[in-house]
Amino acid sequence: MSDKSVTAWCSWCFQKTSHNLLQRNYVRRNVYQCGICLNHTVICRHCDAAARDHDSWSDEKCAKCDRTIPEWGSKPVPKEGRCSWCFKNTAHHLIQANSVRRDAYECIECHRRTLLCSTCNAAFARGHASWDDGTCIVCDKTVKSWDDVDGFEKNTKKEGWCSWCFHNTTHVLEQVNDVRRNVYSCGTCLGRTLLCDTCKSAFTRGGPGWDDGDCEHCTGGVRDWVAFRRRSIVSSPSPMVERCSSKK
């Protein structure tokens, strides 16, 4: 499979199409791009069909070999259920069948990764790039019930200043933790954020393997959020530039 293009069934769009070579590799499999859906693909390790290639990993098998579909020419049958991302009762398309772990789905409303809740086995829990929630947001008691729309808005979204982009904005709950702080994502810059250990109102920065304890205000990096934001808009193209210079 070293040609510049190959014809194969695609595990993304489930159509037989031409896949153009994007990256030639000598240790791992070559990376292609489907000519119809434009997603990245690799050749299945068990047949000549195209498996899906992701940002940080590649599927070992194509959709047929991993039993996502019974035969080429068919598509996965969606499941109905409540989504822990968008809170809607909607369909979830099967995107990866697993023999040991739970099958992975995609909500057709919010297009986020979902998995059947391991407790109620009816609603869908949230899936992430490197981990998956075990239970839905009702079974983990983030929200009292699926009728509690106000509770969903209150418990999954918080307002506060962001230590990444210095906006007073909405932070969306990404991960619920019993011992450590819950993890959020900033609605403006999409950075990983957590509630400040000191003020409990602004949000601190986080990253792979680390999370700041205090926000920029509590560490002294920013004396006044509003004044700092106003000055940065007028005098600096980047709030981070001004923050760094103010510490000198």
N, C-alpha and C positions, 0 to 999 in steps of 0.2 A: 504493500500500500504506500509506495513512495512517489506515486504520480502527483502531478500538480493538482489534479482533481479526481475524485472518485464518485461513482454513482452508488448510493446506498439509502436504505430506509433511515429516517431521522427519528431519534427518540424524543426530540422536542416537539415537532409538529406532526409526527406520525405519517409523513409522506415520503415517497421515494423520489429523491432529488439529487442534484449534483452538489458535492461538497468540495469547496476550493481550499487548497492547502494554504494555511496561514503561517505555520511554524514547523520547520523540520527538526526533529529531535533524534538523537542517537541512542539515548538511554531510555527515556520515556516515550510514549506514543506521540506521533505527529498530531498537530492540532489543525482542524479544518473549520470551515464556516459553511453552514447550510445555505444553499442558494435560495430557499424560500423564506424561512423564518429568521435567517441571519445569525442564529445562535452558534456558539462554538461547539464542535464535536470532536470525538476521537473514535477510532475503530474499536468495536466490541472485542474483548479478549476471547470470546467464544464463537463468534461468527463474523460475517462481513458487513453487518449493519453498523450504524453510527450510534454510539453512546453519547451521553451529554458530558460536556466539559464545563466546569465551573471556575470561579475565580481562583480558588485555592485547592481544588481537587478535581478528579475526573471519575465518573462512574466506571466501574469495572465492566459492567454488562450493559447491553442495549435494553430497550423497553420490553422486547419479547423474551430475552434470556433471563431477565430478572422478574418476569411474570407480571409486569405492569399491565401488559395486554396479552391476550391469548394468541393472537395472530396479527401479522402486519395487514393493514387495511382496516383494522378496528381501532377504536379509541377507548381510553379508560372510562368506566362508568362513574360519574360523580356521586358523592355522598352528600346528603343533606344534614345540616347541623348548625348550631350556634358557633360563631367565630369569636375567639377571645381577643382578636385584634380589633375588629370593627364592630363587634357586639351584635351583628346581624344574623338572622336565621337564613342561611344561604347554601349554595352548592359548593363543594370542595372537590377539585379535580385531583385525581391520583397522579403524582409526579414521580414517585419511587416506591416500588414494592420491596419490602425487606423480609427475609425469612426469620431473623432473630429479633431485630428491633421493630418498632412500630412503623407502619407505612407512612410516607410523607405525602402531604397534599398541598394544594394551593387554593386559597379562598378566591372565588371568582369576583368578589366585591372589592376587596382591598389588595389582592394579589400578594398576600403575605404567606409564608410557609406555615402550615398547620399540621397537627397530628391528633388523632382521636385521643380524648382524655382517658388516662389509665384508670380513673376512678369510676366515672359515670358511663364511659364508653359510648356516649351519645353526642356530646358537644366536642368542640375542637380546641385543643391547647395551642399555645403559640410556639412556633419553631424559629430557631435562630441559625446563624451560620456555623457556630461552633458548639451549640448545645440546644436541647429542646426541653420545654417545660413538661413536667410529668402530668399535670392536671390542668383543667380549664380554670378560668378566673373565678368561677362560682365555686367549684370544688376546693380551690385553695383559699377561699373566703376573702378574696380581694373585693368581690361584689356579692351582695346577699343573695340575689336571684337574677335571672335573665330578664325579669320585668323591672329591675331597679336601674332605669336609665340614668337617673340623677346620681346614683351611687357609682355607676361606671365612669361618668364624667369627673366626679369628685376624686375617686380613688385611683384613676389611671392617668390623670392629667393634673399637673401642678404649675402654678405661675411663680416665676422668680427670675432673678438676674443670673445670667450665664457667665461663668468665668472664662469661657472660650471666646464668645463673640461680643460680650458686654451688652447684650440686649435683655430687656425685661420681657420675657416671652414664656410660652408654654413648653413644659417638659413632659414628654410622654413616657409612661412606665414601660420598661423593657423587660426587667427581671425582678421578681419578688424574692427576697431573701429573709430568712428567719433570724439569723444572727448578724450578718453584715447588713449594710445599708442597701436599700433597693436601688436598682440601676435605671436611669432614664436616658432619653435622647433629647437634645435641644431641638425644639421645633423650628428654629431659625438656621442654625449651622449644622445640625444633625450630629454634633459631638456627643460623646459619652459623658453623662453628668450624674452627680449624686448630691443629695442634700448636704449642706455644710454641717460639719460636726459641731460648730460653735453657735452660729446664729440660727440654724435650722430653717432658714427662709430662702437664702440664695443658694446657687448650685455651684459645686466645685467641679474640677475637671477629672476625667478618668481615661484610662487607656488599657491596652493589653497587659495584664499583670500588675497594674498599679492604679491607685486612685488617690487623689489629693484629699487630705482631711478637711481643710478649710478653704473657703472661697477667697477670691482676690481681695475682697474688702476686709475680711478677718485676718488675712496675712499682712495687710498694710499695702498691698499693691495698688489698691484703689481706695481713696478716702471717701469719695462720694460718687455713687453710681450714676446719678442723674447728671451731675456737673461734669463728670468724666466723659460720659457718653456725648453730652452736648459739645464739649470742647473737641472731642475726637472727630465729630462730624464736620466741624468748621475748619479745624487746622491740620488734621492728619488723615491720610487715606486708610490707615490701619490703626484701630484701637490698640493693638498689640505693640506697635511702634512707640506710641505715646506712653503706654504703661511701663515699657522697659526704660525709656528715657527718664520717667518720673522717679524711678528707683535709684538713679545715680546720685 
